[in-house]
Amino acid sequence: MRNIYLDHAASTPIHPEVAKEMLSVMQTQFGNASSIHAFGRKAKRTVNGARDQIAAALGCRSDELVLTSGGTESDNLALFGAIKGGRNKGRHIITTEIEHHAVLHTCEELERQGYEVTYLPVDSHGRVHLNQIQEAIKDDTALISVMYANNEVGTIQPIEEIGRLAREQGILFHVDAVQALGSLPINCHELPVDLVSFSAHKINGPQGMGALYVHKDVALDPLLFGGLQERKRRAGTENLAGAAGFAKAIQLAVAELEAKHVRDEQMRRTFLDLLRSQIGEEHYVVNGDPDHRLPHIVNVSFPECGTETMLMNLDMDGIAVASGSACTSGSLEPSHVLAAMHLPQNLLTTAIRFSFGLGNTNEELEYTAHKIETILQRIRSRR
C-alpha cells in the first residue's frame, strides 16, 4: 500500500537540512542558556543566533521576537498578554468566527474573565470585510485579532487594510500567521501589525517550536513565570535544537518562497484538472475564495460522500487528508469555518481538505484522484 501525505496544512515533514542542523545541536550542545559557564554561553549564542536569523527573515528586530512552543502558545500569549498589559485598558476584543481554536478558545476564556468579544461573520468565501471591522469598533476596543490565511480553506484576509484601520484607531492588532508563513511574504515592520504568531512545523521545521512578534512599543504580560528568559516575557529553559531548526527552516522557506508558490499553484491546477476529468465538475465543489487564497490548500466537498466515509476510505488506500473538523468522542463535528461560511448542509458535511508540500508528486495526485473516483463509484453502486 502506498503512503501519500496530503495534509501539509496540519503539519509538514521536516526538511533534511533542518534535521541535520538540529541533530548537530543535539549531539554537541546541552548547556543551559541561562548558565554563565562556557557550556551555557555556547547555548546562549545558539539561541541568540537562531533568533537573529528568524528575525531577519521576518523583517523585525531580534528583541521583538519571543520564542515559544508553537502557534497555540503564541496566540495565547498575544491575546492574554496584550489585553492585560496593553497600552489602553479597554475590555473589548474583535475577532472572526473562522479563527483557529487557539484564538477562539482564548477569547472564550477572556469572556469568562469579564472581557467582551465580538465574533465577526465572514462571507461565503470565508473572507471578512473591512466595513465589518469598522462597525464593530467601540470606544473601549483594545485588540483586534484576525488570521492572515485560514488553515481549512486557505482564504487570505485583508490584513493590511485592517491593520491600517487599527492604527488609525489606536487599537492593537494581532495576526495569526501560522498558516501564511512560508506561503506569503511577511515583513513585520512593513505590515501595520503589533503582534504576529508563527509556528515552525508548518514550514518543514520542528514541532513544538514557534515565535511571537511583539512590536517594541507593545507591553506584554507573561503567561509563564519562573526565570527571566525572553526578556521576562516567556519563562523557561530555551529549546536549543528547536530554535536552530526553526531558523534553518525559515531561511529555506524565505529563499524558496517564489519557487514554492509556482509549484503549489501547479499542483493545485493538476489536482483540480484530474478531479474534473475523472469524476466530473458536477460531482464536487471547491470551497474558499477563488482569488484571495493560499495555493497549497484545496478544500473540496463531494456531496455524494460524507466526510468521515471519504476520510476513512482514503486512509485505507494510504492517502492522508483532513476534514478540518474537530474530533469529539470518535465522531466528526462540522467544521466551524465552513459553518461560518454558511455552506449548504450537503457541502458542509462532505468537505475534505487536501494540502500539498515537500515531497508530493503529480503521480501521487493522479493516484488520489483515481481513488476518489473509485470511492464515489462504489457509493453510487450501493444505491
N, C-alpha and C positions, 0 to 999 in steps of 0.2 A: 504494500500500500504506500502511496505517495504521502509526503508531508509538505503541505503547501501553506505558508503563513501569510494570510491577507488581513492581519489585524494590527497593522503598524500604528494605528491611532491609539491603541491601548498601550502598547509597549513595543520597542524596537530591538532587534538583535544587536548585540554590542559590536562595534566596529573593531576589526582586528588590531588596528593601530591604537585604539583606546584600551583594549585588553592588554596589549603589550606595555603601554605606559603604566597602567595600574599594577600589573604584575611586578614591574621593576620597582615601584614604590613599596609594594607589599613585601618584597623579598629583601629590600635594603634599608627600609626605614620603619622604626617602631617607637620612636621617641614621642613624647607628648609636647605639642607645640607651645604649651604654657611653661614648660621646664626651661631653666636658664642654662643648663649644661649643653655640651656640644650636640648631643642627640636631639635635644629639644630645639636648639637653634636651627638645626638642619630641617626639622619638621616644620618649624615656623616659616623658613624660606620656601619650602614646598607649598604650603598653604598660601602664602602671600604671592608667590609666583603664579599659582593657578588663578588666584583672584584677579591679579593684574591681567592675565590673558583673557579671562571671561569678561572682565570689564571692558577691555579694548574691543572685544567682539560685539559687545552690546552698546558701545558708544556712551559709556558713563565713567565716572571716577571710581577707583578701587574702593574708596571709603564709603561709596554709596551702595555697595553690594553686600548683602547679608547672605552667607552660605547657609542653606537649610537642608532638611532631609528630603525635600521634594516639593511638588506643586501644592499638595494639600497644606503642608506647614506654611509655605509661602503665602497662600491665600488667607489662612487663619491669622498669621502674623500681621499681614497687611490690614485686614479688617479690624480685628481686635486691637492691634497696636495703634493704628492711625486714629480710630474713632475715639479711643480713650486718651491718647496723648497728642491729639491733633491741635492745629493752631486755633481752631474755634471749638466751642463746647456744644455745638449743635447735636441733636439727638435723632436726626432724620437721615436715612440712607436710601439711595436709589440703586436698584439693580434690575436685572431682567429675569423673566421666567425660564430662560434656557441656559442659565449659568450651570457650571459644574457643581455637584453637590458639596464640594469643598467650600464654595461660596454660599450656596443656598442654605446649607445646614448651619453655617456660621451666622448667617443673617437671622435664622430662626432662633438661635441661641441669644443673639443680641436683642431680639424682640422679647424673649423671656426675661431679659435683664432690664427691660423698660424702654428700649430704643424703638423707634418707629421705622418700618421698612416698606418702601413702595416697590412692588414687583411688576415691572412693565411688560406688557404683552409684545409679541412680535408678529410680523406679517406671515403669510402663508409660505414664504421662503426662509423664514427664520431670522429676519433682519429687523432690528429696532430702528425707529426713525427719530431724527434729532428733535422734531417738534414734541414728541412724547417725553423726551428728557426735559425739555424746556418747561413744559406744562406741569411736570411732576415736582419741579424745584420749589421748595418752601423757604421761609426766612431762616429756619434752623437746619437746613440741609447741610450736612457736614462731609458727606462722602458719596461718590458715585462709583459703582463697580460694574464694569462691562467687559466681557471676554473679547479678545481680539478676533478669534475664529472658533467656531463651535466644533466640539470634538465628535459630534454624532453626524452632522450633515455638512460640515465644512464651511458654513456660511461665515463670511468676513463682515465684521461690524464697522460702522463709520467712526473709527476711533479718533482720528484727527479732529473731526468736526465736534465730537462730544468733548474731547479734551479742551478745545478752544473755548467752548461754552463754559466748561467747568472753571477754566482760568479766569474768564470774564466775571464769573460769579463768586470767585474766591473759595471754590469748593474743591476738596481733594479728589483726585481721580485715580482709581486703581484699575489696572488692566490685567486680566488673567491671560497671559500669552503662552501658556504651556503648549497648546496645540499649534500655535503660529510659529514658534521658534523652529528654525531650520527650513521653513517653507516661505516665510515672508521676511524681507529686510527689516531689521529692528534697530533703531538708534534711539536710545532713551533720552538723549539730550535734544534731539531734533523733534521728537514727539512731545505733544503737550500732556505729559503724564507725570504723576507723582510717585506711584508705586506700580511695579510690574512683576508678576510671578513667572518663574521659569522652572523647568524640570529637565534633568539630563537624559532620562530614559526614553524621551520622545525623539531624541536626535542621535540614536545609536551610542548613547553613553550609559553609565551605570544606573541601576535602580537605587532608590534611597538617597538621591543627591539632587539638590535644587538650589535656587537662589531667589532672592527678592531684591529688586532695585528700589532704593529709597532715596528720593531727591534730598539733596543736602539740607534743604530748609524744612523738611518734614520731621516732626518729633514722633518717636515711635516707642510705645510702651512694650516691654518684652513679654513673651508668653512663658519663657523658661527662666528660672532663677538658679543661680549657682556661681559659676565663675564669671570672669569679665570678658569672655570671648566675644568676637564680632562687635567690638566697641560697645559692650554691655547690652547688645540688642538680642543676643541669642546665646545663652549659656550652654556649655557642653564641649567636651573634647572634640577637636576638629577631625573630620574624616579625610585623612591624607590621601588615600588611594582614590576615594570618590571625587575629591576636588581636582586631583590630577587628571582623572578620567573625564570629568566634565570639561575641563579646559581643553583637552585634546579633541573631544567630541565637538565642541562649539567652534574650534578653529577649523576643523574639517567641514562642518556644516556651512559656515560662512563662505569658505573657499569654493564649495560645491553648490552654492545656492542656485545659481542660474542653470547649471547643468541638471540639477535635481528637478527644477521646475519643468524643464523641457522633457525630461524622462518621465516625470509623473503625468504630465499632460498627454504624452504619447501612450502611456499605459491606460490612462482613463479612456481615451478615444478608442484604443484597441478593444478594451473590455466592453464598452457600450456598443461598438460595432459588432462584436461577437454575440452579445445578447440580442441585438436587433436581427441579425441573420439567423440565429439558431432558435430563438423562441418567439420572435416577433414583437414589434413595438406595442401591440395591443395587450401583451401579457405582463408588462411591467411598467412602473412609474419611477422616475428619478426624483428624489426629494432634495430640497435645498435651493439655494439661489443659483440660477444659471450663469450669472456674471460675477457676482462677488463671492468667490469660493476658493477653497484650497483644492489644488488639483488631485491630491492623493487620496481624498476621501470621496467615496461614491456610496450614497445611501439609496437603496433601491427597494421598492415594495413589489412583491409578487402576489397579487390579490387572490390567486388560486391556492396559495400555500401559506399556512400560518408560520409566524416567525420561528416558533420553537421547533416545528417539524422540519423547516428548511435548515435550521442550525444543526439539528441532530443528524440529519441525513448527510449534510456536507461534512460534518465531523467524522462520520463513519467512513467517508471517502477520503479522509486525511486532509480536509481543507478547513483551516481555521479562519472563521469570520466572527462577526459580533452582531448583537441585536441593538446595542445602545440602551438596553433596558436594565432595570435593577432586578436582581435575582433575590426573591424573598421566599423562604421556605420551599425551595426547589421549584418554584414556578416563576414565570416571567411576568413582570408588570409592564404595561405600555410605557414607552419612552416619554418622560416628562417634556423632552424637547419637541418631539413630534406632536404631542398633545397640545403644547403651547402654540404650535403652528396650525392647529385646528384642522388636521388632516381628517378625511373621512375615515370611518371605522375600518373599512376594508383595506385601507392603506396603513393605518396606524398599527394594526395587529399583524401585518405581514412584512414589515420592514427589516432589511438586513444591511449592515454596514460593511463594505469592502474597503480596505485601506492598504495602499501599496508602499513599498520601500526597498531598502537594501536587500538584494538577493532575489527579488522577484523577476520572472521572465515572462515573455509573451506566451511561451508554451504552457506555463502554469495557468495563465488566464484562459487559454483555449480549453484546457482540461476542466477548469472550473465552470466555464460556460456550458460545456458539454454535460457536465454532471447536473447542473441546474436544469437543463433541458430534460434529462433523464428523470429527475425527481418530479418535475411538473407532468411529464407524460404518465408516470406511474400513478400520480394522484388522479389524473383525468380518467385513466383506465378503471379506477375503482368506482367511479360514479355511475 
